[in-house]
């Protein structure tokens, strides 16, 4: 049997397109594009105006946000490839773990000598807002499956409760 093209059947009826196997890498790409793009532009613009130390502090704040937040999406991707039902719990677990790790780093470790705290803070805060904006946008546009297509429950025509015995 020849499989019909995506979006239509041979009879002319429309068929719903399938969801991607895993949305996590797409979400990661969107978030990295927003955060790194704006962070790089801000750092490059700050360099001639404020100086190299201030610009590198902005870039360092942006980099830490991308690394910390990117790890949870990569873990969700890995867990989703292993078993699809584990992706969201893995993402949520890593989200909590990274918040605790960032809090630990802020409270118990100092910044390197070359980093200026106010510029680092503004770079990290701006990157955090951009990252969250990118995640919300990517999640809202992701095609997530609502129904389990592998559900083995019988249909009425296949001899279920209301079908033939």
N, C-alpha and C positions, 0 to 999 in steps of 0.2 A: 504494500500500500504506500502510495506517495503521500508524504506529510504535507498538508497545506501550508502556504506561506503564513508567516506570523501576522495576525490581525485579520485574517479572512479565511473562510472555508470555501470549498469548491462550490457549495450552494449559494455563496454570496453573503452568508451570515458572518457577522463579526465575531472573532474569538478574542477573549481577554489575553493580553500579553502576560507572560510569566514574570515573576519577581526574580531579581538577581540571586545567585546562590548565597552571596554574602555581601551586605552593604558596607561593611566596616572599612574596607580600603578606599572606597569612594568617599566616605565621610572623612577619612584621614587626609585624602588628597585635597578636598575642599578646605578643610581647616588649615592645613599647611599653606595652601595657596594664599588664603586671606592673611594669616598671621605673618608668614615670612615675607610676603610681598609688601605689606604695609610697614612691617618692622624694618626691612631693609631700606625702604624709602625714607623712613623717619631717621634711621641712623645715618644714611648718606646725607640727608639734609642738615642734620645736626652737626656733622663733622666740620664744615667750614664756619658755621655760626658759633657753636659752643666749644669745639675742640675735639681732639681724638679720644681723650679719656672719657668725656661725657658720651660721645657717640658709641664707644665700645661698651660702656655701662648699659646703654639702651639696648644694644644688640645682645648683650649677655642676658639681660632680663627676658628678652624675646626668646632666646635660645632655650633657656631653662623651661619656659612654658611649653614650647613645642616638644621638647624631650619628655617632660613629665606627662603631658596630656597625650602625646602620641603613643606612649607605651601602653596605655589602657586600650586604645583602639587596636593596636597590634596584638595584644593579648586576646581581645575579643575575636579578632580575625582568626587567630590560631585555634582558639577554643571552638569557634564555629566550624572550622574545617574538620576538627576531630569529632565533634558531635554538635549539631546545629542548636540543640536546646541549651547548650552550655554557654553560648556566646553572650547573651545579655547578663546572666549572673556573673560571668567572668569580668565583663565590662564594669558592672556595678562594684564588684569587689575591688578591682584595681582603682576605680575612682576613689573609693574610701581610703585605700592604702596610699595613693599618691597625695591626697589631702593631708593625711597624717604625716607622711614623709616630708612634705613641703613645710608643714608646721614645725616638725622636728628640726629641719635645716635652718629655718628662720630663727627659732628660739635658741638652739644650742650650737650653731656653728656661725662663724663670722664670714663676712665677705672678703674676698681677696683684696690686697692693698690697692690694686689698680682700679677697683670698682668704686664709683661714687654712689652712695646709697640712694639719694633722691632720684637720680636718673635711672638707676637700676629698678627702683620701685615703679616709676612711671612707665618704663619699658615693659615690665612684667604685668602691670595692671592693664595697660592698653592691649597687650598681647592676649591676656586672659579674656578681656571683653570681645576681642576679635575672634578668638578661638571659640568662645561660647556662641557667638553669632553664627559662625560657620557650622558648628555642630547642629544648632537648631535648624538652620536653613537646609543642611544636608539631610537631617532626619526627616524633616517635613517633605522633602522631595523624594525620599527613598521609597522604592516599591517593595513594601514588606508583605509577605503572604499573610492573609487573615485566616484562611481555612487550611487545615491539614489535608493535602491532596492524597496522602498515603493512608487515609483512614480506612481500615478494613471493615467498617460497619456495613451490614447489608442494606441495600436499598429495597424499597417495596417491590420493585419489578424483579429483583433477584431472589425473592423468596424470604424476605424479612418478616417482620411482625404482621404486616398487612398484606403480604404477598402470598404466593402459593407455597405450600409446604414442601 
